[in-house]
Amino acid sequence: MELIVPVLLIAVALISVITLAKSVRIVPQQRQDVVERLGRYKRTLNPGLNILVPFVDAVRTKVDMREQVVSFPPQPVITSDNLVVSIDTVLYFKVVDSVRATYEISNFLQAIEQLTVTTLRNVIGSLDLERALTSREEINRHLSGVLDETTGRWGIKVTRVEIKAIEPPPSIRDSMEKQMRAERDRRAAILNAEGHKQSQILSAEGEKQAAVLRADGDRQARILQAEGQAKAVRTVFDAIHQANPSQKVLAYQYLQALPQIANGTANKVWIVPAELTKALEGMGGALGGLSQMVGDAPTQQASADASAVEREAAEAAEAAAQAAQEIHNEVRVAEAQATGGKEPQGLPAPEPVSPGSLLNDPADQRERG
């Protein structure tokens, strides 16, 4: 009897603890517990402390309300051009209604997987391989719309569907790599040709501009040279016009130029013509007539300079006459040697030129008379 009482007390205490444990339920954050009473849905326990009727209420399922990620294994799919490709997908979803997710479908995760596979086969079956490889965004959008519409009545919201990889057969991959390599080679050849073309165009434009600049520089140089020559001619003409030289001064200038004429390497014989006086007289007369046409008259300073020039002209004329006589004698000796001492039959010998004939020209005599 004494042992029965402690056993009863222990049994009561144990029952009390079990009852308390079954009547108190603590639900963590982002989770909902579906409670059934006598096998029928009673209520949903929210996060926090909840009180249940022990031995009457029972938790059917514990539903995670957070967004979940599920990666499905690769699925073989046939494209519209009869090629088998392997597609990996990733699904993002969350439970928005724990009651419907519990009672509307037995295993919503498996249902979502099968629905994704069937929808993916329908979408890829209407596309060829090339379009399937380049239309991932369109495929994802179509999958997300179909899954969201179907899983809505299950209390599940599909937030995003992504295709991780589309793997074509190895032979197709090799063909695609060759095609891409050929396309890259073609683009490289086009770029090289375009670069060569641009290089030739730029070179031609550079040569054109250089030729234009050289021609312009040559033209400017010729213009400047012509302007310089014109300025030099004007300067000389103005100097002669201001000095108003006489015929004797011109004759003197001519006599000074005669040694330079005879100083050439090709001049072996220099003959002074007998008509030198007449030539000088003609040149002086022409220049004198030009000065009379212009209306210039020698000034006093010019007359004084002219007298000094006449003296120098007389001296130069005498020296020139002597040089002409010596050259004439040398020519006669050379002719005698060439003819063997006989007089040459031909033109008569020119008369000797005297200094007086160079200076006392008829024009000068008329001026003094």
Disulfide bonds with the S-S distance in Angstrom:
none
